[in-house]
Amino acid sequence: MRLFPVVAAVAAAFLVVSCSNPTPPPGVTVVNHFDTKRYLGTWYEIARFDHRFERGLDKVTATYSLRDDGGLNVVNKGYNPERGRWQQTEGKAYFTGDPSRAALKVSFFGPFYGGYNIIALDREYRHALVCGPDRDYLWILSRTPAISEEMKQQMLAVATRQGFDVSKLIWVKAGRLVGAQLQADNPDDD
């Protein structure tokens, strides 16, 4: 296995693996009264700040499941249209303190952890706003590959209030709209 595919798989990551500070940025508030079990499952990346480890990927998802040691398994997946294939990486995440506070650290490379801080989450656990250890990392996530304009504006407002430059967001290609259903562009979505 060549090294480049492994590195490219990391591009599907929502997280900052190059930073070792897992705490939220100063002045940024994370979600309290967080329910881990309701957060489990698959999330679609709606928008993100541009980073080399995700550059060029479409249809990005993150799937979370419980680990036996109390942490979370993380499987990140994204489609690279330039290479015509899916890329995937697996990692692990742990709370940095009380699990009812949505501040986690995540690793895809052994002992190196980056911040994963949920700073907005709707009551139904359908939409989330996530940042890394500083204001250079931001993601809008959803349980579905698309969000309403109303939800988009709500997420942008929260991010702006917390000091993020939302003009830097890249809106991820998730698929194509066919009738009222969103379908993947690539039929071999495995």
Backbone bond lengths (Angstrom), bond angles and torsions (degrees), N, CA, C in turn:
res aa  C-N    CA-C-N  psi(-1)  N-CA   C-N-CA  omega(-1)  CA-C   N-CA-C  phi
1 M - - - 1.453 - - 1.522 108.68 -
2 R 1.289 116.34 128.68 1.455 119.94 179.93 1.528 109.91 -76.34
3 L 1.311 115.83 157.33 1.458 121.43 -178.28 1.522 111.79 -69.47
4 F 1.331 118.56 -37.22 1.462 120.02 -175.52 1.525 113.43 -58.04
5 P 1.349 119.84 -45.10 1.465 118.16 178.16 1.525 113.07 -59.46
6 V 1.317 116.93 -35.47 1.465 119.93 178.68 1.525 109.53 -66.02
7 V 1.326 116.09 -45.66 1.463 120.18 179.06 1.524 110.14 -64.47
8 A 1.322 116.87 -41.02 1.458 120.40 179.98 1.526 111.47 -64.62
9 A 1.324 117.62 -33.06 1.458 120.30 178.68 1.519 111.01 -62.04
10 V 1.300 115.41 -32.80 1.453 119.71 178.62 1.528 110.38 -63.54
11 A 1.318 116.18 -22.46 1.457 120.13 179.49 1.508 111.60 -59.04
12 A 1.309 118.23 -24.63 1.461 120.69 178.09 1.517 111.48 -74.40
13 A 1.280 116.96 -11.01 1.466 121.30 -177.25 1.513 110.82 -66.65
14 F 1.345 116.60 140.96 1.455 123.20 174.81 1.508 110.64 -89.31
15 L 1.326 116.43 2.08 1.433 119.22 -163.22 1.500 112.66 -122.88
16 V 1.257 115.41 163.05 1.444 122.59 -176.18 1.513 108.92 -93.65
17 V 1.311 116.32 98.97 1.450 118.51 -179.06 1.515 111.86 -85.79
18 S 1.312 116.65 -16.37 1.459 119.19 -178.34 1.528 112.51 -86.08
19 C 1.315 116.86 -8.09 1.462 120.35 -179.45 1.517 109.29 -106.75
20 S 1.303 116.94 141.87 1.459 119.39 -178.45 1.522 112.36 -101.33
21 N 1.315 118.70 -3.20 1.450 121.84 -178.61 1.525 109.48 -92.66
22 P 1.341 118.62 107.09 1.453 120.08 -177.14 1.531 114.81 -86.75
23 T 1.304 118.87 1.06 1.461 120.02 -176.27 1.524 110.53 -81.02
24 P 1.342 116.59 157.69 1.464 118.43 176.26 1.526 111.05 -68.99
25 P 1.319 116.86 158.57 1.465 119.75 177.61 1.534 110.87 -60.82
26 P 1.309 117.46 152.54 1.473 120.05 176.63 1.526 110.80 -55.62
27 G 1.329 115.48 133.45 1.458 120.54 177.75 1.518 114.46 84.58
28 V 1.314 118.19 -3.75 1.466 121.41 178.82 1.525 108.38 -96.37
29 T 1.321 115.84 131.84 1.457 122.45 -177.84 1.521 109.90 -100.27
30 V 1.328 116.59 129.34 1.465 120.48 175.99 1.528 109.48 -92.16
31 V 1.324 115.53 162.65 1.455 122.45 179.52 1.527 109.46 -66.96
32 N 1.321 115.77 133.24 1.465 122.74 173.18 1.525 108.52 -104.39
33 H 1.313 117.29 164.91 1.473 123.30 -176.83 1.527 109.90 59.52
34 F 1.327 115.62 40.11 1.458 122.99 -178.25 1.526 110.35 -76.81
35 D 1.329 116.43 136.18 1.462 122.56 179.46 1.533 108.45 -112.30
36 T 1.317 116.05 101.24 1.463 121.77 -175.49 1.524 112.06 -54.92
37 K 1.315 117.74 -44.59 1.465 120.68 -176.26 1.525 111.81 -61.20
38 R 1.311 117.77 -33.84 1.470 120.20 179.07 1.530 111.58 -74.35
39 Y 1.326 117.74 -20.82 1.464 121.89 -179.38 1.535 111.84 -84.97
40 L 1.327 117.44 -17.89 1.462 121.27 -177.42 1.525 110.77 -61.94
41 G 1.327 115.20 158.24 1.457 120.67 179.58 1.515 110.79 108.09
42 T 1.316 115.61 -163.47 1.466 121.71 -174.04 1.520 112.12 -97.49
43 W 1.329 114.45 136.88 1.460 124.17 175.46 1.529 108.63 -122.34
44 Y 1.326 116.60 139.74 1.464 122.68 176.80 1.515 109.63 -98.88
45 E 1.306 116.34 137.77 1.458 121.15 175.92 1.532 108.04 -81.01
46 I 1.318 115.85 120.13 1.462 122.07 179.31 1.523 110.05 -92.90
47 A 1.318 116.33 -43.60 1.465 121.64 -179.69 1.519 108.81 -150.84
48 R 1.345 115.58 158.24 1.462 121.08 179.74 1.513 109.21 -157.19
49 F 1.308 115.63 160.34 1.451 120.55 165.67 1.526 107.07 -76.44
50 D 1.317 116.50 150.60 1.457 121.53 -177.85 1.524 111.05 -73.20
51 H 1.335 115.65 132.08 1.463 122.45 177.53 1.508 108.86 -144.30
52 R 1.303 116.00 147.84 1.466 120.38 -178.66 1.518 112.03 -58.85
53 F 1.331 118.54 -32.00 1.459 120.12 -176.12 1.524 113.47 -78.33
54 E 1.326 118.62 -6.10 1.462 121.51 175.28 1.524 112.06 -124.54
55 R 1.286 117.40 -3.04 1.461 121.71 -173.89 1.530 111.38 -53.46
56 G 1.328 115.44 127.91 1.453 121.80 175.94 1.517 115.98 85.95
57 L 1.314 118.60 -5.69 1.461 119.87 -177.74 1.528 111.71 -86.11
58 D 1.315 115.34 140.72 1.461 124.02 174.21 1.528 108.18 -116.30
59 K 1.318 115.60 170.61 1.476 121.93 173.68 1.528 111.98 50.08
60 V 1.304 116.28 44.62 1.464 121.25 -176.04 1.534 109.92 -80.71
61 T 1.329 115.21 133.90 1.458 121.20 176.26 1.524 109.84 -132.61
62 A 1.319 114.36 159.14 1.465 122.08 170.95 1.520 106.53 -132.28
63 T 1.324 115.88 131.81 1.457 120.93 179.09 1.522 108.28 -120.13
64 Y 1.333 115.35 128.33 1.464 122.38 -176.41 1.520 109.77 -113.51
65 S 1.331 115.48 138.99 1.464 121.82 174.21 1.528 107.91 -143.71
66 L 1.328 115.73 160.75 1.467 120.60 -178.41 1.523 111.42 -75.80
67 R 1.322 115.06 142.96 1.464 122.56 173.51 1.537 108.47 -99.27
68 D 1.296 116.72 157.30 1.465 121.14 177.36 1.526 112.48 -65.02
69 D 1.342 116.92 -25.91 1.468 120.46 -178.00 1.533 113.31 -89.59
70 G 1.330 117.10 11.77 1.458 120.81 177.26 1.516 114.26 93.38
71 G 1.313 117.63 -9.11 1.461 121.52 177.63 1.515 111.51 -88.69
72 L 1.313 115.13 -164.58 1.457 122.28 178.84 1.518 110.15 -122.36
73 N 1.327 116.51 140.55 1.457 121.56 166.59 1.516 106.79 -83.07
74 V 1.314 116.78 142.34 1.457 122.28 179.22 1.530 107.84 -127.86
75 V 1.325 116.32 124.55 1.462 121.46 174.93 1.519 106.92 -120.50
76 N 1.334 115.97 112.84 1.458 121.80 178.99 1.515 108.68 -104.21
77 K 1.327 114.96 138.27 1.460 120.35 -175.57 1.523 108.53 -142.01
78 G 1.323 116.44 139.91 1.453 121.07 176.98 1.518 110.24 -150.37
79 Y 1.319 115.54 154.50 1.462 120.91 -179.51 1.525 109.21 -99.90
80 N 1.321 115.75 127.85 1.457 121.93 177.57 1.529 107.61 -100.73
81 P 1.349 118.42 100.68 1.460 120.05 -176.76 1.536 112.85 -67.04
82 E 1.316 116.88 -27.99 1.460 120.17 178.78 1.529 111.34 -65.30
83 R 1.325 115.94 -37.99 1.472 120.88 179.56 1.529 112.10 -94.55
84 G 1.353 115.79 -12.30 1.459 119.48 179.39 1.515 114.10 68.50
85 R 1.343 117.01 34.61 1.466 118.79 -179.65 1.534 111.59 -153.80
86 W 1.330 113.21 161.35 1.456 121.88 176.13 1.519 109.46 -82.55
87 Q 1.326 114.89 146.35 1.458 121.31 175.75 1.522 107.59 -126.64
88 Q 1.312 115.92 139.93 1.458 120.79 -174.85 1.520 110.37 -140.57
89 T 1.324 115.21 146.50 1.451 121.02 173.73 1.525 108.31 -141.57
90 E 1.330 115.63 151.92 1.453 120.84 -179.87 1.520 109.86 -120.74
91 G 1.326 115.07 143.70 1.452 120.50 -179.94 1.510 110.79 -146.91
92 K 1.323 113.82 -169.70 1.458 120.33 179.60 1.526 108.10 -139.72
93 A 1.329 115.26 149.27 1.460 120.96 -179.25 1.523 109.50 -133.17
94 Y 1.340 114.94 148.73 1.457 121.84 178.68 1.522 109.03 -139.58
95 F 1.312 115.80 147.89 1.461 120.00 175.73 1.525 109.38 -69.21
96 T 1.319 115.65 143.70 1.463 119.79 179.46 1.523 111.56 -84.68
97 G 1.303 116.91 -6.04 1.466 122.48 179.55 1.514 107.88 -166.88
98 D 1.309 116.18 -134.58 1.457 123.15 179.98 1.530 110.25 -59.40
99 P 1.335 119.31 125.58 1.466 121.57 -178.87 1.526 114.52 -65.02
100 S 1.322 118.12 -11.54 1.463 119.05 175.81 1.533 111.08 -82.46
101 R 1.313 116.59 -1.99 1.472 123.15 176.91 1.532 106.22 -111.49
102 A 1.333 118.07 121.50 1.470 123.57 -170.22 1.530 113.03 -79.71
103 A 1.327 115.62 56.19 1.466 122.51 175.30 1.521 107.27 -118.65
104 L 1.333 115.33 114.24 1.463 120.53 -177.06 1.518 110.67 -125.53
105 K 1.316 114.13 165.20 1.457 121.44 170.69 1.525 105.59 -121.43
106 V 1.322 116.49 144.03 1.459 120.81 -176.33 1.519 109.53 -132.24
107 S 1.328 115.38 147.78 1.458 120.44 179.45 1.522 110.37 -136.69
108 F 1.325 114.58 136.77 1.453 121.79 170.55 1.524 110.12 -115.92
109 F 1.346 116.11 -5.31 1.459 122.43 -178.71 1.521 109.78 -136.07
110 G 1.306 116.96 87.11 1.454 121.00 173.30 1.513 115.13 48.55
111 P 1.341 116.37 -120.70 1.465 119.74 -172.45 1.533 114.32 -83.54
112 F 1.325 118.57 2.62 1.461 120.94 -176.22 1.524 110.14 -92.40
113 Y 1.338 115.91 120.76 1.460 121.84 -176.46 1.515 110.66 -119.42
114 G 1.325 115.00 148.50 1.450 122.09 173.21 1.512 109.36 -126.65
115 G 1.322 116.37 163.77 1.454 121.24 -178.03 1.515 113.37 -77.47
116 Y 1.315 115.74 142.24 1.464 124.27 172.95 1.514 104.90 -136.09
117 N 1.325 115.88 100.25 1.456 121.95 -172.18 1.519 109.84 -119.94
118 I 1.326 116.29 117.67 1.458 121.09 179.81 1.517 107.27 -87.13
119 I 1.337 115.81 113.89 1.465 120.29 -173.20 1.527 113.05 -106.28
120 A 1.329 116.96 -8.52 1.470 121.47 172.66 1.516 107.73 -154.60
121 L 1.334 115.22 142.09 1.451 121.12 -177.95 1.519 107.23 -156.86
122 D 1.328 116.68 125.41 1.463 117.27 179.58 1.530 110.35 -73.89
123 R 1.316 116.61 165.31 1.473 121.33 -174.07 1.523 113.05 -62.62
124 E 1.323 116.29 -28.91 1.459 120.76 -178.47 1.527 112.70 -86.27
125 Y 1.332 117.86 -1.52 1.472 122.33 -176.52 1.533 110.20 57.12
126 R 1.340 115.08 46.24 1.461 121.85 178.92 1.525 111.89 -109.48
127 H 1.336 117.74 -21.85 1.466 122.51 -177.68 1.522 108.75 -139.81
128 A 1.335 115.32 138.48 1.466 119.69 -178.15 1.525 109.94 -140.22
129 L 1.321 114.53 150.17 1.456 122.90 173.40 1.523 106.16 -118.47
130 V 1.335 116.45 124.24 1.463 121.98 -172.85 1.515 109.51 -126.55
131 C 1.336 115.71 140.59 1.467 119.55 174.91 1.522 109.46 -129.67
132 G 1.319 114.86 166.28 1.456 121.75 175.67 1.514 110.31 -93.70
133 P 1.321 117.62 -149.37 1.461 121.67 -175.87 1.531 113.62 -80.98
134 D 1.330 117.00 -7.49 1.462 120.52 177.42 1.521 109.21 -147.67
135 R 1.305 117.57 -178.20 1.462 120.86 -175.66 1.526 113.65 -84.89
136 D 1.329 116.26 16.14 1.466 120.94 174.94 1.524 112.17 -94.04
137 Y 1.321 117.77 -1.81 1.460 122.22 -176.96 1.525 109.33 -130.73
138 L 1.327 115.40 122.95 1.463 120.03 -178.92 1.522 108.93 -152.99
139 W 1.336 115.88 139.21 1.461 121.97 176.80 1.521 109.42 -136.84
140 I 1.328 116.01 143.19 1.458 122.80 167.32 1.524 105.86 -107.68
141 L 1.331 116.14 125.04 1.460 122.14 -177.23 1.524 110.36 -120.34
142 S 1.332 115.30 154.18 1.456 121.29 178.54 1.518 109.78 -147.89
143 R 1.308 116.29 156.36 1.464 121.25 175.13 1.528 111.48 -74.43
144 T 1.306 116.53 -13.45 1.464 122.02 178.69 1.528 108.50 -122.95
145 P 1.335 118.11 159.04 1.466 120.70 -176.22 1.532 114.96 -71.18
146 A 1.327 117.50 -2.84 1.466 120.61 179.09 1.529 108.46 -144.60
147 I 1.334 115.86 155.53 1.464 120.55 177.10 1.525 109.27 -127.48
148 S 1.316 115.47 160.58 1.461 120.65 178.49 1.529 109.80 -72.43
149 E 1.296 116.07 158.86 1.462 120.99 176.45 1.533 110.14 -61.89
150 E 1.332 116.78 -36.33 1.465 120.62 178.82 1.530 110.91 -62.25
151 M 1.338 116.92 -46.22 1.466 120.33 179.72 1.525 110.22 -66.35
152 K 1.311 116.78 -40.44 1.465 121.17 177.28 1.526 110.08 -55.51
153 Q 1.322 117.26 -47.80 1.461 121.10 -178.76 1.528 111.54 -65.85
154 Q 1.338 117.11 -36.24 1.462 120.16 177.01 1.527 110.98 -63.32
155 M 1.327 116.74 -45.17 1.465 121.02 179.75 1.530 110.89 -64.51
156 L 1.318 116.68 -42.30 1.467 120.15 178.58 1.522 110.99 -62.72
157 A 1.327 117.03 -38.83 1.468 120.86 179.68 1.528 110.92 -64.91
158 V 1.329 116.99 -43.66 1.471 120.54 178.67 1.523 109.84 -62.60
159 A 1.319 116.54 -46.62 1.467 120.24 -179.11 1.529 110.77 -61.12
160 T 1.308 117.28 -42.36 1.466 121.13 179.52 1.527 110.57 -63.40
161 R 1.341 116.60 -44.37 1.473 120.32 178.79 1.522 111.70 -61.43
162 Q 1.322 117.23 -30.33 1.462 120.67 -178.97 1.526 112.03 -89.97
163 G 1.338 116.33 7.72 1.461 120.22 171.77 1.516 116.72 92.22
164 F 1.328 118.63 16.42 1.459 121.51 178.63 1.523 110.46 -92.85
165 D 1.319 117.01 142.67 1.459 123.24 176.82 1.524 108.16 -86.42
166 V 1.329 116.79 92.77 1.461 121.24 -173.85 1.531 112.89 -69.63
167 S 1.319 117.69 -11.22 1.468 119.32 176.19 1.528 110.92 -67.97
168 K 1.334 117.64 -14.99 1.464 121.71 179.85 1.535 112.82 -86.44
169 L 1.320 117.66 -3.77 1.467 119.89 -178.27 1.525 111.59 -67.98
170 I 1.312 115.24 140.09 1.463 123.84 172.52 1.520 105.93 -106.72
171 W 1.332 116.90 128.35 1.462 121.04 -179.36 1.525 108.35 -89.76
172 V 1.309 115.81 118.51 1.461 123.04 -171.34 1.529 110.98 -76.07
173 K 1.325 115.86 139.06 1.457 121.23 173.75 1.516 107.28 -77.01
174 A 1.345 115.03 122.37 1.457 119.07 -176.59 1.523 112.43 -107.24
175 G 1.286 118.45 -26.82 1.450 122.38 -175.55 1.509 108.30 162.58
176 R 1.308 116.74 -165.05 1.460 119.67 179.46 1.517 109.24 -121.07
177 L 1.310 116.21 148.65 1.451 121.79 -179.69 1.517 108.87 -85.52
178 V 1.327 116.53 123.14 1.452 122.53 177.97 1.513 105.98 -124.36
179 G 1.338 116.76 109.40 1.460 119.93 -174.03 1.512 108.24 61.83
180 A 1.310 117.14 -126.72 1.463 120.90 178.59 1.521 111.50 -100.45
181 Q 1.322 117.74 6.53 1.454 121.51 -175.88 1.515 110.99 -111.49
182 L 1.301 116.58 138.09 1.456 120.90 173.61 1.513 107.92 -91.04
183 Q 1.329 116.50 125.10 1.453 120.75 -179.04 1.513 109.64 -122.10
184 A 1.296 116.06 151.86 1.463 121.05 178.64 1.520 109.73 -69.91
185 D 1.336 116.19 146.28 1.452 121.46 176.74 1.516 111.56 -71.60
186 N 1.323 117.28 -26.57 1.454 121.47 -175.18 1.517 108.88 -108.76
187 P 1.346 118.39 117.10 1.456 119.50 -177.13 1.523 114.35 -67.17
188 D 1.336 118.09 -23.00 1.464 118.41 179.89 1.515 111.64 -92.65
189 D 1.335 115.36 51.76 1.471 123.95 178.27 1.524 108.13 -75.54
190 D 1.343 115.56 93.50 1.461 117.75 -178.89 1.474 113.21 -108.56
